Amino acid sequence: MNVSGGLVLMIALALLVLVGLNAVGGAYEDTGINESDDAYQSMEGSKEVVSPLFRVFGYSILGIGAFVTLRAFKLV
């Protein structure tokens, strides 16, 4: 594999890992909303809930990314 192919592969893997982490950790993400702010009082109690299917998708993306990374470095 040449240098540009390796660079493209690493960028693609980084994007896959970011998508996977977002899918896995979306339910626990802190919105950073100040609870004392009157403008956001109506949003209190409205938490974003990630569906279990989307979380499974995220874990599978992370697994595929890890496997491809190990294959790229000839570790598997």
CNS distance restraints for C-alpha pairs under 8 A (distance, minus, plus):
assign (resid   1 and name CA) (resid   5 and name CA) 6.11 0.50 0.50
assign (resid   1 and name CA) (resid   6 and name CA) 6.45 0.50 0.50
assign (resid   2 and name CA) (resid   6 and name CA) 6.31 0.50 0.50
assign (resid   3 and name CA) (resid   7 and name CA) 6.19 0.50 0.50
assign (resid   4 and name CA) (resid   8 and name CA) 6.17 0.50 0.50
assign (resid   5 and name CA) (resid   9 and name CA) 6.13 0.50 0.50
assign (resid   6 and name CA) (resid  10 and name CA) 6.15 0.50 0.50
assign (resid   7 and name CA) (resid  11 and name CA) 6.23 0.50 0.50
assign (resid   8 and name CA) (resid  12 and name CA) 6.13 0.50 0.50
assign (resid   9 and name CA) (resid  13 and name CA) 6.12 0.50 0.50
assign (resid  10 and name CA) (resid  14 and name CA) 6.08 0.50 0.50
assign (resid  11 and name CA) (resid  15 and name CA) 6.27 0.50 0.50
assign (resid  12 and name CA) (resid  16 and name CA) 6.24 0.50 0.50
assign (resid  13 and name CA) (resid  17 and name CA) 6.13 0.50 0.50
assign (resid  13 and name CA) (resid  65 and name CA) 5.74 0.50 0.50
assign (resid  13 and name CA) (resid  68 and name CA) 7.98 0.50 0.50
assign (resid  13 and name CA) (resid  69 and name CA) 7.38 0.50 0.50
assign (resid  14 and name CA) (resid  18 and name CA) 6.19 0.50 0.50
assign (resid  15 and name CA) (resid  19 and name CA) 6.17 0.50 0.50
assign (resid  16 and name CA) (resid  20 and name CA) 6.05 0.50 0.50
assign (resid  16 and name CA) (resid  61 and name CA) 6.40 0.50 0.50
assign (resid  16 and name CA) (resid  62 and name CA) 7.05 0.50 0.50
assign (resid  16 and name CA) (resid  65 and name CA) 6.38 0.50 0.50
assign (resid  17 and name CA) (resid  21 and name CA) 5.99 0.50 0.50
assign (resid  17 and name CA) (resid  61 and name CA) 6.96 0.50 0.50
assign (resid  17 and name CA) (resid  62 and name CA) 5.55 0.50 0.50
assign (resid  17 and name CA) (resid  65 and name CA) 6.38 0.50 0.50
assign (resid  18 and name CA) (resid  22 and name CA) 6.07 0.50 0.50
assign (resid  19 and name CA) (resid  23 and name CA) 6.21 0.50 0.50
assign (resid  19 and name CA) (resid  58 and name CA) 6.99 0.50 0.50
assign (resid  19 and name CA) (resid  61 and name CA) 7.66 0.50 0.50
assign (resid  20 and name CA) (resid  24 and name CA) 6.13 0.50 0.50
assign (resid  20 and name CA) (resid  57 and name CA) 7.40 0.50 0.50
assign (resid  20 and name CA) (resid  58 and name CA) 3.99 0.50 0.50
assign (resid  20 and name CA) (resid  59 and name CA) 6.20 0.50 0.50
assign (resid  20 and name CA) (resid  60 and name CA) 7.67 0.50 0.50
assign (resid  20 and name CA) (resid  61 and name CA) 5.30 0.50 0.50
assign (resid  20 and name CA) (resid  62 and name CA) 5.33 0.50 0.50
assign (resid  21 and name CA) (resid  25 and name CA) 5.77 0.50 0.50
assign (resid  21 and name CA) (resid  26 and name CA) 7.86 0.50 0.50
assign (resid  21 and name CA) (resid  58 and name CA) 6.46 0.50 0.50
assign (resid  21 and name CA) (resid  59 and name CA) 7.88 0.50 0.50
assign (resid  21 and name CA) (resid  62 and name CA) 7.34 0.50 0.50
assign (resid  22 and name CA) (resid  26 and name CA) 5.34 0.50 0.50
assign (resid  22 and name CA) (resid  58 and name CA) 7.38 0.50 0.50
assign (resid  23 and name CA) (resid  50 and name CA) 7.51 0.50 0.50
assign (resid  23 and name CA) (resid  54 and name CA) 6.15 0.50 0.50
assign (resid  23 and name CA) (resid  55 and name CA) 5.45 0.50 0.50
assign (resid  23 and name CA) (resid  57 and name CA) 7.26 0.50 0.50
assign (resid  23 and name CA) (resid  58 and name CA) 4.73 0.50 0.50
assign (resid  23 and name CA) (resid  59 and name CA) 7.89 0.50 0.50
assign (resid  24 and name CA) (resid  54 and name CA) 7.66 0.50 0.50
assign (resid  24 and name CA) (resid  55 and name CA) 4.86 0.50 0.50
assign (resid  24 and name CA) (resid  56 and name CA) 7.66 0.50 0.50
assign (resid  24 and name CA) (resid  58 and name CA) 5.24 0.50 0.50
assign (resid  24 and name CA) (resid  59 and name CA) 6.50 0.50 0.50
assign (resid  25 and name CA) (resid  29 and name CA) 6.31 0.50 0.50
assign (resid  26 and name CA) (resid  48 and name CA) 7.63 0.50 0.50
assign (resid  26 and name CA) (resid  49 and name CA) 7.55 0.50 0.50
assign (resid  26 and name CA) (resid  50 and name CA) 6.23 0.50 0.50
assign (resid  27 and name CA) (resid  47 and name CA) 7.92 0.50 0.50
assign (resid  27 and name CA) (resid  48 and name CA) 6.00 0.50 0.50
assign (resid  27 and name CA) (resid  49 and name CA) 5.12 0.50 0.50
assign (resid  27 and name CA) (resid  50 and name CA) 5.24 0.50 0.50
assign (resid  33 and name CA) (resid  37 and name CA) 7.97 0.50 0.50
assign (resid  33 and name CA) (resid  40 and name CA) 7.21 0.50 0.50
assign (resid  34 and name CA) (resid  40 and name CA) 7.59 0.50 0.50
assign (resid  35 and name CA) (resid  40 and name CA) 6.95 0.50 0.50
assign (resid  35 and name CA) (resid  41 and name CA) 6.67 0.50 0.50
assign (resid  35 and name CA) (resid  44 and name CA) 7.47 0.50 0.50
assign (resid  36 and name CA) (resid  41 and name CA) 7.44 0.50 0.50
assign (resid  37 and name CA) (resid  41 and name CA) 6.61 0.50 0.50
assign (resid  40 and name CA) (resid  44 and name CA) 6.94 0.50 0.50
assign (resid  50 and name CA) (resid  54 and name CA) 6.54 0.50 0.50
assign (resid  50 and name CA) (resid  55 and name CA) 6.80 0.50 0.50
assign (resid  51 and name CA) (resid  55 and name CA) 6.45 0.50 0.50
assign (resid  52 and name CA) (resid  56 and name CA) 6.19 0.50 0.50
assign (resid  53 and name CA) (resid  57 and name CA) 6.20 0.50 0.50
assign (resid  54 and name CA) (resid  58 and name CA) 6.24 0.50 0.50
assign (resid  55 and name CA) (resid  59 and name CA) 6.32 0.50 0.50
assign (resid  56 and name CA) (resid  60 and name CA) 6.14 0.50 0.50
assign (resid  57 and name CA) (resid  61 and name CA) 6.17 0.50 0.50
assign (resid  58 and name CA) (resid  62 and name CA) 6.26 0.50 0.50
assign (resid  59 and name CA) (resid  63 and name CA) 6.14 0.50 0.50
assign (resid  60 and name CA) (resid  64 and name CA) 6.11 0.50 0.50
assign (resid  61 and name CA) (resid  65 and name CA) 6.06 0.50 0.50
assign (resid  62 and name CA) (resid  66 and name CA) 6.11 0.50 0.50
assign (resid  63 and name CA) (resid  67 and name CA) 6.14 0.50 0.50
assign (resid  64 and name CA) (resid  68 and name CA) 6.09 0.50 0.50
assign (resid  65 and name CA) (resid  69 and name CA) 6.07 0.50 0.50
assign (resid  66 and name CA) (resid  70 and name CA) 6.22 0.50 0.50
assign (resid  67 and name CA) (resid  71 and name CA) 6.16 0.50 0.50
assign (resid  67 and name CA) (resid  76 and name CA) 7.92 0.50 0.50
assign (resid  68 and name CA) (resid  72 and name CA) 6.03 0.50 0.50
assign (resid  69 and name CA) (resid  73 and name CA) 6.49 0.50 0.50
assign (resid  70 and name CA) (resid  74 and name CA) 6.18 0.50 0.50
assign (resid  70 and name CA) (resid  75 and name CA) 5.14 0.50 0.50
assign (resid  70 and name CA) (resid  76 and name CA) 5.82 0.50 0.50
assign (resid  71 and name CA) (resid  75 and name CA) 5.92 0.50 0.50
assign (resid  71 and name CA) (resid  76 and name CA) 5.40 0.50 0.50
